Amino acid sequence: MAQKEWYGESVGLADPSNEPVAVAPSDDDDLPGGRCNYLYVGTGGDLVVSCEADGANPVTYANVPDGAYIWCRALRVMATSTAADILAHY
């Protein structure tokens, strides 16, 4: 798997995040930093994500609880998500 550099250190996908970014769900726009390592859901609900560049084939994580981490390499969080206070971690 590809490694990122952070202050001269190699950072892998399983390492803690160093770049959390607030997510604005959208059916048209990818996440601001591109494909994330994982998502944090502050307020639970259904989380709908796409891992494809054009937002195709979205997947629903149903009934995600408050404070959950979703380990997926999402590229887009869809507007139909009812979960809120979502952070993408890079």
HELIX and SHEET records of a PDB file:
SHEET    1   A 2 LYS A   4  TRP A   6  0                                        
SHEET    2   A 2 GLU A   9  VAL A  11 -1                                        
SHEET    1   B 4 VAL A  21  ALA A  22  0                                        
SHEET    2   B 4 ALA A  84  HIS A  89 -1                                        
SHEET    3   B 4 TYR A  38  THR A  43 -1                                        
SHEET    4   B 4 ALA A  68  ILE A  70 -1                                        
SHEET    1   C 3 VAL A  59  VAL A  64  0                                        
SHEET    2   C 3 GLY A  45  SER A  50 -1                                        
SHEET    3   C 3 ARG A  76  VAL A  77 -1                                        
END                                                                             
